[in-house]
Amino acid sequence: MIYFLGRLLQASVKELSFLRLVDYLSVRSIASALTAILLTLMLTPIFIRYLHRRRIVDQLRDTGIPSAFDKAGTPIMGGAVMVGSVLVSCLLWCNLANLYLLTALGALIWFGLIGLVDDTAKLRARSGDRGLSEITKLALQAAFALLLVGLLASPWTPFPDREAFTFYVPFLKFPLFTIAAAYFVIVFFFVMLVGNAVNITDGMDGLAIVPSVFVLVVLGVFAYVEGNAVWAKYLQYPLFRGAGELTVFCSAFAGAGIGFLWFNAYPAQIFMGDAGSLAIGGSLATVSVLLKQEALFLILGGLFIAEALSSQIQDKIGIKWLGRRIFSRAPFHHQMQHDGLAETKVVIRLWIVSLILALAALATLKVR
């Protein structure tokens, strides 16, 4: 809204020529982040009071960790405030005619709604294990992955000619391959994996949100580079005109995450719930695909990947196939807590790991 209004007024009213600032991604990115932070800081306390009045509080699962029961009665679904703040910020500061942006917003809303329905089902059943079935959630996520693949293969793809099927890896200037079928299979399973990875990581106060902010900041930098002809040429990246708008989206999401951390840091006043964790995971996956950074995410989102793999190895290979546990606890953060580390120490150490991975991913910009 402000973006379109600013462009209209600067062209028609000479005295308002200073509104040309809205043409700069850097200005709009900062503005969107600040808007999302302020919205989250203002709305979350109101939402917390509402959730307490309605007794919309955490439905605990037995993780085998005694301290988990200390969190009983903490409101959930805080992710709804984050998603709402991101949407409002993007409506104000983004170019809503940009297909890259609209695709990212579609992922945010789709995965956020899946999480919201799941959280609501758990509340109605008064059980943290009785939300949407695993098959239902996977089917809904698979539907979005197929729609994304369909968009990339369609005449309306946001990518320039011959780029829709290319697969890039860090450190290489040229794509590893350009095979449509192979690339679409990778995109499908990548969205499914990353879409759930943040949800699996979200098991301690503040654990998932800070690494998510790190990932969003780095993806925002990549979006700026790949959408800018000068920087893309200098750093030898493909030029995706319009992809820079994702910088504003990532900034808004990072801002909402920072605002949410104010209330989610230990001891948490509110949990993000699946409404937040699935929205983050789906958005990170989609933005990575739109920037052709699926392989980079193995470094950038390495913490999320490790958490998801540890959980799946425990559940699918250990318990279901071998009939025994491979790890004492899963995901990985519960294993660390089982080994005697305090929750705050586990969280901060994993934040440090995620920061190191984010810096390593950022370094690949130059090492090509």
LOLOBA-653059 format. One record per residue: x negated, y, z of N, C-alpha, C, O in turn; residue in three letters. Coordinates in steps of 0.02 Angstrom, whole numbers, plus 50000, padded with zeros to 5 digits. Each point is the difference from the previous one (the first is absolute). Last residue first. Example, Ala and Ser with C-alpha at 12.3 -4.5 7.8 and 13.67 -1.06 7.14 Angstrom:
BEGIN
493584988850354499585005950003500395005550037499755005550008SER/500104965949988500455005950000499555006050000499484999950033ALA/
***
This chain:
BEGIN
483474906849743500314996749943499494999149944500164997449947ARG/500185014150300499594994249983500364996149944500344995050013VAL/500665024450086499375002149968499604994049975499615000749952LYS/502464996150160500145005149950499385001849961500035001249939LEU/500014983950251500024997049933500175005149946499914998649941THR/500095006550295499335000149970500014997149930499575001749959ALA/502374997350179499905006849973499335000549964499945003549950LEU/500564976750166500425000649940499905006849967499965000549938ALA/498984995950267499694995849949500395000449934499705000349946ALA/501205010650240499415003649976499644995949946499755002949951LEU/502074986950156500245005749960499415003949971500025002149942ALA/499524980250207500244997449936500235005749955499894999949939LEU/499515005750280499404997849963500204997549930499685001749951ILE/502055003550197499665006149978499384998349958499875003149949LEU/501324979450155500375002649942499695006449974500035001349939SER/499054989150255499894995549943500355002849938499725000149945VAL/500675010950256499315001249977499854995749939499695002449952ILE/502364994250156500005006549966499305001449971499945002349943TRP/500274979050191500274998849933500085006549961499955000049939LEU/499345001450284499494996549961500244998649929499625000649953ARG/501905009050200499485004849980499464996649959499755003049953ILE/501994983350134500255004849952499455004749976499935001149940VAL/499574983550232500124996549936500205005049947499744999949944VAL/500065008250273499344998649970500074996449934499635001549953LYS/502325002850173499735006249974499314998949967499845003249950THR/501224978350158500345002149939499705006349971499895000449939GLU/498524983550202500595004150014500315002449934499655000949951ALA/498914976150066499935007149989500665003650015500544997549985LEU/499024977950022499895004050061499925007449990499895003650049GLY/500714977349798499314999150021499815004650058499434999850024ASP/502695001549869499964993550035499304998750027499924996750051HIS/500445022149813500305001050066499984993650041499895000350060GLN/499364998549719499555004350038500275001250070499624999850049MET/501764988849802499434995750018499515004050042499734997450050GLN/502085013949858500214996150059499454995150021499944998450059HIS/499745014549746499985004450058500234996450064499775001650054HIS/500274987149731499335000850029500005004350062499624998750046PHE/502744989949897499445002249960499385001550041499984998950060PRO/500704983350039499995003549936500595004949999500514998650030ALA/497884983650146500565004449988499925003049930499455000449974ARG/499134982250087500385000050063500625004349993500534998250026SER/498594990249753499765005250046500404999550065500554997250001PHE/499934986749849499315000949979499675005350044499414999450019ILE/502734983150037499755006849991499294999949975499594996050022ARG/502144983949917499645002750058499775007149985499995002149942ARG/501074982449898500354998650063499635002450062500134997550054GLY/499475003849694499574995950043500324998350066499774995450035LEU/501465017449802499674994749964499604995450045500054993949995TRP/501205024950096500454996249956499664994149966500304994749993LYS/498455019850159500584997250034500424995649953500194994550020ILE/497775015549887499904996950065500614996450027500004993950008GLY/500115018149783499514994549996499954996450067500034993850003ILE/501505024449981500124995549944499534994149998500214994349989LYS/499665022550189500694997549993500064994649946500294994750012ASP/497575016150031500264996950062500674996649988500104994250019GLN/498965018149805499604994050012500254996350062500064993950000ILE/500915027049952500234994849954499614993550008500284994649994GLN/499095024250137500674997950017500244994349956500294995150023SER/497645015149930499954996350063500684997450021500064994450026SER/499855019649784499724993449987499954995850063500154994049999LEU/500555028650018500504995949965499754993049989500374995150009ALA/498145020450086500554998650047500514995449967500234995250031GLU/498015012849834499764995150050500554998150049500064994150017ALA/500415022849826499934993649966499784994650049500274994550000ILE/499845027850077500674997349988499974993049967500374995550018PHE/497605016150012500284998250065500694996849991500154994950031LEU/498745014049778499734993650024500274997750066500104994050012GLY/500275024949816500494997350047499784993450028500424995750016GLY/498075015649840500355005550034500494997550053500015002650056LEU/498884981449804499535003550044500385005050042499974999950062ILE/501264988449785499694994750039499475002950048499884997250053LEU/501205016449785500384999350063499714994450043500095000050061PHE/499135004749716499705004250052500354999050066499685000750053LEU/501204988849756499394996650024499675004050056499744997250048ALA/502155012449845500194993850036499394996550029500024997950058GLU/500395024249815499514998650053500214993950041499894999850061GLN/501185014649754499574994649976499464998350051499434998549982LYS/502475017150039499335002849991499504994849975499415001549992LEU/502864993050054500055005849956499325003349987499925003549951LEU/500244978450203500144997649932500015005949952499724999649945VAL/500085005550282499394996749977500084997549928499545000549960SER/502345008550147499535005349982499344996949975499715002649952VAL/501914982550128500225003249939499525005449977499845000549941THR/499794988350267499924995449944500165003549934499634999349952ALA/500745012650246499284999249988499884995449940499575001449958LEU/502665001350114499745006149969499254999449985499785002149946SER/501314980350169500245000449932499735006149964499834999749941GLY/499654997850289499694994849959500215000449927499584999549956GLY/501445015350200499295001649990499684994949954499665001849952ILE/502544994250111499975005949956499285001949986499825001849943ALA/500584981050212500124997849931499985005849951499764999249944LEU/500005006050285499434995949977500104997449929499534999949961SER/502215013250148499395003749987499464995849969499685002049951GLY/502384988350109500195005749957499395004249982499975002949946ALA/499924979150211499914998049930500185005649952499745000249944ASP/499485007850296500444994849977499864998249927499555002949969GLY/499475014050198500235001649932500494994849973500425001649958MET/499355005650306499674995649951500275001849930500575002149993PHE/499175012750251500434997449948499594995649954499415001349989ILE/499645008450200500685002250017500514997349950500604999950013GLN/496834990450066500465002449949500675002050028500294996550042ALA/497275004750081500554995249994500555002949954500225005750010PRO/498014996149876500104996450063500085004850059499615004750006TYR/501145003049746499374998250033500154997050069500535001350029ALA/501145007949822499884992849994499354997950033499884994050008ASN/500955029049970500474996350042499864992450001500244996550045PHE/498415018449826500095003850062500444996150050499895000350060TRP/499804992549715499504997550047500055003650067499844997150052LEU/501465009849759500284994250035499524997350052500224997550052PHE/499085020249808500525002250045500294994350041500145000750059GLY/498324994049773499675003650055500515002550051499894999450061ILE/500944990749744499684995050042499645003250060500034997450055GLY/500945016349779500534996950040499704994750047500234999350057ALA/498295010749791500235004850050500544997250045499985000950060GLY/499284986349758499485000350051500205004850055499894998750059ALA/501515000249755500054993850039499484999950057500154998050056PHE/499815020049791500615000250039500064993950046500175000650058ALA/498064999849789499905005050052500615000550046499935000450061SER/500184985949747499574997050051499885004850058499984998050058CYS/501235010449757500384994650034499584997050056500254999250056PHE/498705016249805500495003550043500404994950039500145000950059VAL/498384990849783499625003150054500475003550049499904999550061THR/500894991349735499984995250056499585002650058500084997750056LEU/500075013949738500585001350042500034995150059500305001550051GLU/498084996949770499815004350056500585001550047499895001850058GLY/500284986149732499884995950060499805004350060500064997850057ALA/500315010449715500584999950044499904996050063500385000750048GLY/498154993449744500315006650008500654999550041500454996249983ARG/497334988950007500724998850000500345006650014500085002050058PHE/497344988049863500425005850015500734998149994500244998049947LEU/497464986850123500515001449949500435005950021500145001050059PRO/497344998650024500624996550015500495001249943499955005149965TYR/497695003850089500114994549953500594995550020499944993950003GLN/499165027750091499914993850038500154993749960499974994550026LEU/500225027049870499375000250037499864993550037499444997549999TYR/502655005549888499444999349953499334999750036499574996049983LYS/502355007950145500034993249972499424998949951499704994750000ALA/500595026850094499734995250047500014992949973499544996150013TRP/501395021049852499295001550014499704994750045499474997249986VAL/502875001949961499584998549941499255001050015499594996049978ALA/502364996750197499655006149981499504998449945499554995850009ASN/501814987950111500465004549967499695006449975500345004249970GLY/498474978850152500254996949939500515004349963500134998949941GLU/498925008750268499474998949950500294997449935499835002549946VAL/501635000050237499775006549977499484999349945500035003549949TYR/500724977150159500535002849958499795006749971500135001549942ALA/498464988250215499974996649936500535002749952499875000849940PHE/500175007250280499405002449966499944996849930499855003549951VAL/501874988950188500145006749978499415003149963500095003549951GLY/499674975650153500394999449938500185006949973500035000949939LEU/498884998750267499554997849947500374999249934499755002149948VAL/501535003350242499545005549984499544998149942499905003949954VAL/501544979650134500375005149962499555005849980500055002549944LEU/499074980550197500114997549932500355005249957499825001049942VAL/499895004050287499354999749966500084997949927499725003049954PHE/502184996350182499825006949983499335000249964499935003649951VAL/500784975850132500425002049944499845007149978499975001449940SER/498984989850254499724997449938500405001849938499735001049946PRO/501225005950259499375003549986499644997149939499805003849956VAL/502254986150124500105006649970499355003549983499965003349948ILE/500304974450163500105000249928499985007049970499805000849943ALA/499914995350298499534996049962500075000949925499505000949965LEU/501765008750234499565004049958499554996149954499615003049963GLY/501454983050224500145007249998499475003749958499415000050017ASP/501084974649921499775003550060500115007449991500075002449943MET/500464981849886500164996050059499765003150065500124997250053GLY/499895004749669500355004350048500224996050062500584998150007ASP/498404992149796499515003650040500335003950056499685001250052THR/501634987449786499664995150042499515003450047499914997950057ILE/501185015449783500504997450047499684995150049500165000050059ASN/498595007949760500055005250053500494997750053499895001350060VAL/499864984749752499395000150041500045005150056499784998750056ALA/501864996649760500104996850066499415000850048500084999050060ASN/499905010149716500645002150028500144997250068500345003150041GLY/497784990049829499895006450036500645002550031500005003050054VAL/500154976949819499514999350054499945006450041500084999950061LEU/501314999849744500274995650052499544999650061500225000250057MET/499055011649752500545003650033500304995950057500155002650054VAL/498254986949812499695005350038500535003950039499915001450059PHE/500744982049787499784997150063499665005350045500024999550061PHE/500735007649724500564997050036499784997650069500295001850051PHE/498075006249796500415005450029500564997150043500135002550055VAL/498554982349824499615003150054500415005350034500025000350062ILE/500894990049748500004995250054499635002850061500234999350057VAL/499725013249746500665000450031500074994950057500345001450050PHE/497684998749818500055006050041500675000450036500025001950059TYR/499594980449788499584999350059500075006050046500044999250061ALA/501095001649731500284994850043499614999350065500294999750054ALA/498905015849779500645001950030500254994850050500175001750057ALA/497315004849880500444994549982500665001050037500024999550062ILE/497525011149923500625003249979500464994649972500094999449940THR/497575003150240500364996949945500625004149983500215004350039PHE/498055004350098499774993150000500344996049945499694995849968LEU/499875031250012500464995050030499714993049995499654998349952PRO/498635022350064500504997649952500444994750032499794996650048PHE/498435013750072500285005649964500584998049955500455003949987LYS/498694984950254499964999149928500365005849965500545001950019LEU/499354995950223499314999949976499944999049924499455000849973PHE/502854991350147499505004950022499324998749968499824994349985PRO/502314998349877499704997950063499495005250020499735003449957VAL/502634993849868499355002950019499764997150066500404998250044TYR/501404996349741499854998450070499295002350016499524997549971PHE/502655007449835499294999550017499914998750075500395002550041THR/501655001449817499834993150017499274999350024499774994450011PHE/501255026749919500514996950042499794993150025500214997950054ALA/498625017549788499795000050071500494996150044499834998550057GLU/500325006949699499494995050012499764999950073499524996450016ARG/501815025449923499934994149957499404995850021499475002650018ASP/501445012250179499885001349930499914993549961499974994650029PRO/501585006550196499314999649977499935001849926500464998949961PHE/501624999250170499655006450010499295000049972499705005349994PRO/502494980649910499444999450045499645006750009499935003749952THR/502054989549909499995005650047499424999650050499995003750049TRP/500564979449783499795006149965499955006150046499705005049982PRO/499934970950132500525003249960499725006049961499445002250013SER/499444983350154500024996949934500485003649952500014998549941ALA/499725008250287499345000449970500004997349929499635002449957LEU/502354995850172499865007049983499335000649964499945003649950LEU/500674975350134500405001849943499885007149978499975001449940GLY/499014991050257499694996949942500385001849936499695001449948VAL/501275005650251499385003749987499634997249940499775003849957LEU/502144984950118500195006449970499385004249984499985003349948LEU/499694976650167500194998749931500215006449964499845001049942LEU/499675000250287499384998549963500164998749927499625002149956ALA/502195000850191499665006349986499374998849959499865003749953PHE/501294977450117500415003749952499685006649982499985002049942ALA/499074984750227499854997449934500395003749946499765001149945ALA/500725003550280499355002949981499794997749931499725003949961GLN/502234986950127500115007249988499355003549980500005004449957LEU/499894972850104500385000749938500115007349983499945002049942ALA/499054992450264499544998949944500355000849933499715002649952LEU/501604998950243499535005649996499524999349940499885004749964LYS/501614977550081500365005949977499535006049992500035003649950THR/499104976450141500154999249928500355006249973499855002349945ILE/499724996250287499385001149962500134999749925499735003949961GLU/502305003750193499594994049992499395001749958500005004749961SER/501165013950193500074997049934499564993849996499454999850028LEU/500755004250212500165005149951500164996749933500264994549998GLY/499054996550234500624998549963500225005949957500595001850001ARG/497564996350165499884994849951500604998849955499984995549957ASP/499915019850233499495002149953499854995049946499635001549954GLY/502745003150186499424995549996499515002749948500205001949945SER/502175004650102499645000650063499404995250002499874996950052ARG/501765008149767499914993250026499665000050068499954994850032ALA/500415025749854500664996850007499954993150031500434997950038ARG/497575013749910500365003250056500684996750012500194998950057LEU/498534994149758499694997850063500365002950060500104996750050LYS/500555010549735500214993150011499704997250065500344996450036ALA/499005025049893500695000150022500254993050015500374998950049THR/497475003749858500025002550069500714999850028500114998150057ASP/499634996549716499714994850043500015002050073500194996050043ASP/500495019749795500504994650006499744994550046500384997350040VAL/498125019849911500545002650041500554994850010500264999250055LEU/497914996049800499815000050070500555002450046500094997350054GLY/500275003549714499934993050021499834999750074500304996150037ILE/499735025149868500684997450010499984992650020500404997950042LEU/497575012649901500265002850062500704997450016500154998750058GLY/498834995749737499724996250056500235002750067500094996250047PHE/500675015549762500194992949994499754996050060500384996550033TRP/499005026649945500714999150018500194992650001500334997850046ILE/497465007849886500115002350069500724998650022500114997450054LEU/499324998749720499724994950045500125001850073500194995750040ALA/500435020249800500434994149994499774994450045500404996750033GLY/498275022549946500585001350042500494994149998500324998450050LEU/497835000649806499784999450070500595001250048500074996550050ALA/500345006949723499884992950012499794998850073500234995450032THR/500035026749892500654996750007499934992650013500394997150037LEU/497645015749918500315001750065500654996250010500124997250054LEU/498835000749738499584996950052500325001150069500064995450040TYR/500935015449776500174993050005499574996350051500254995350032LEU/500605031049962499394996049988500154992750012500234998150054ASN/501195021549982500074997449933499414995449982499964997549944ALA/500275015250262500464994350000500144997349930500394995349993LEU/497625018050143500315000549934500444993849991499754994649984ASN/499665015450267499794995949943500365001849935500535003150001CYS/499825006350231499355001949972499794996249938499505001849969TRP/502664995950161499815007050003499405001649956499985005249967LEU/500824972550059500525003949967499825007449997500195003549953LEU/498424982050170499914999149927500535003949961499855002749947CYS/500314997350288499395003549980499894999549924499825004949968SER/501954982850127500145007250002499405003949975500075004749961VAL/499654972050060500475001749947500155007449997500005003049947LEU/498664988750229499644999649936500475002149943499805003849955VAL/501134994550258499565005849997499625000149934499905005349970SER/501484976050077500405006049988499565006249993500145004249957GLY/498824975650103500244999749931500405006249982499925002949946VAL/499374995050278499445000949954500235000349928499825004549962MET/501764990250201499825007150003499435001549953500005005049965VAL/500644972650060500525003749963499865007550000500135003449951ALA/498564981050177499795000849930500505003849959499835002949949GLY/500534990150277499705006649992499765001349929499915005749980GLY/501224974450134500235003449938499745007149993500295004149965MET/499944985150284499704997949937500295004249943500395004650011ILE/499224997250282500415000749939499624997949937499395000549997PRO/500204989050250499735005349958500425000649937500134994949967THR/500144988250209500385006250008499745005849959500285005550004GLY/498034975250063500734999249995500355006750012499815003750046ALA/497784990549965500265004749950500764999449993500295003549958LYS/498294982550179500005006750029500325005049953500185005650021ASP/499404971649920500635000950034500045006750036500545002150021PHE/497494990249865500525001949953500665001550035500395004049976ALA/497604987550131500095007250000500545002349952500245005650005SER/499054970950013500435002450054500145007549997500565002150017PRO/498994980749779499615005250034500445003150055500505003249983ILE/500254980549856499524996750044499565004950037499564997950038GLY/502345006649813499364999449966499484996350041499444998849977THR/503355005450002499504996750043499364999049960499964995349960ASP/501875025050003499854993249977499464997250047499595003850026ARG/502385017350001499344996950006499974993149969500484996250001LEU/500905026749955500204993150014499374995849997499754998449946GLN/500705029650097499634994449972500294993350023500164999050058ASP/501545021749933499324999050026499714993549974500344995949969VAL/501855020750038499684997049942499264999350017499595004449984ILE/502375005550143499654993850021499734996249939500044993949997ARG/501055028350016500334994549966499704993250017500224994949975ARG/498865025050117500725000350015500374994149970500464997350031ARG/497255005249918500104998050070500745000050018500244995550035HIS/499155012449753499914992750004500104997550071500284994650011LEU/499775028949951500584996749969499954992450007500504996750016TYR/497665016150053500565000850047500634996649973500374996850038ARG/497775003549820499874995750058500575000450050500234994950026ILE/499795019649788500174993249981499894995150058500394995450009PHE/498965027050017500734999749995500234992849985500484997650029ILE/497205006749972500285000250068500774999650000500304996850043PRO/498615004049742499904993750036500275000350072500334995350021THR/499635023849820500574995449997499914993750043500504997350024LEU/497795020349956500645002950023500564994850006500395000150047MET/497444994049868499935002250069500655002750028500154999250059LEU/499764994849714499954994050042499955001950073500324996950043THR/499685020549798500654996650000499984994150047500474998950039LEU/497515012449924500465003950041500694996750004500304999950054LEU/498064990149807499794999850070500515003550044500224997350050ILE/500105003849717500164993350027499804999450073500364997050040ALA/499065023049846500744999450005500194993350032500434999850044THR/497305003949907500225004050057500754999550010500244999550057LEU/498864989949754499764996750060500245003750063500244997050047ALA/500195012549742500424994150011499804996350063500434997550037SER/498295021249895500665002150022500454993950014500385000150049ALA/497484996249861499945002450068500695001950027500174998450057ILE/499764995449720499824994250042499955002050073500254996650045SER/500105020049789500614996250013499864993950044500434997950039ARG/497735015249894500455004150042500624995950018500204999850058VAL/498264990449792499705000750067500475003850047500084998050058SER/500464999649711500134993950039499735000750071500314997550047LEU/500525023149796499404996650023500174994050043500375000650049TYR/501225015349862499744996049944499394995950021499804995449965ASP/501325020650176500354993550000499774995749941500154994049999VAL/499095028650030499654995350045500344993149999499674995050013LEU/501165025049880499634995449958499614994950041499764995049974ARG/501495023950112500304993350005499684995049952500184994149999LEU/499345029750010499604996050047500284992950008499664995550025PHE/501415021949846499514996049963499564995750047499704995149978SER/502285021250048499934993450034499504995549965500044993950004LEU/500585028149917499765001050069499904993450037499664999850051GLU/501295000849727499285001650000499725000550071499444997950013LYS/502614987249892499925005950044499265001550008499644996150031VAL/501084985549832500525005049988499935006450040500255005249981SER/498304975150031500045001649929500485005849986499955003449950ALA/499744987550268499375003249980500015002049926499655004749980GLN/502214983450116499955007050022499355003349977500015006049983LEU/500394970749969500505004249968499905007450017500025004349955LEU/498634979450148499825000649929500505004549963499815003849955ARG/500634991250272499405004149994499805001049927499815005549981GLY/501974980050069500195006950013499415004749992500065005449971LEU/499574971350012500375002549942500205007350009499965003949952PHE/498944985850230499574999749941500365003049940499725004349966TYR/501454993050235499555005850003499555000249939499845005449974ILE/501554976050036500415006050000499575006350000500085004449958MET/
***
